[in-house]
Amino acid sequence: MIDATGPVILSQPAPAHPHGAITADDFDFDALIDMINPLQHIPVVGTLYRKITGDEMGAPASIAGGALYFGVFGFLGALGNEFLKAVTGEDVGERVMSLFDSDDDATPTSIATASSDPYRAAHAYQTAQALALPNS
């Protein structure tokens, strides 16, 4: 016989997808515009454009746009840029812009600080593997 008066274990529901995971919701009209906008994909110009407009470009749009405009090298460059952003929190353009930042209190993100979240590094590695070696 089943005892229905026993303790009830409550647990928090698991999130629909892990933080930072690429889902079908990432492919919307805004992502399409980001993908075909050439200003988003020129290395330092894209960083300035996003800083001025406040626009945020997702990883899928960045990688697809890099491949669209610069071919295989653009795909690999965007993939590396997204990996760097996932690990350190800044992409290449943001790192270059931080060199010209006149604020003395601002310090660039260090690898030690960025690696305090091991999930970011593991997720970036898994994403890079999944994009580079798709299942056939």
C-alpha angles and dihedrals in degrees: 000000000000117000106223094182095070123113118292114228112215119195132178113256116253114253116261090244133358119267109279096014117144111241137174088264088070090068105073136125093280090054090051091052090048090049096053097038105102092200089067094059106046102100106239096011089059091055091050091046092052092046093051097043098034089230120152121207121205126225096254092053091046095051095042092046092048089053092045096054104028105025122217093346091051091049092051092043093050090046091052091045092052090047090052090047092050092050102039103020092239131081124220094269093051090050091051091047091050088061089063095043108120094201107112093199093058114096123188117250109266126215090240092056094044093048091058086091104061091183091067093056094044092047092048091051093048092047091050090049093048093049096043097044109032117190111258 
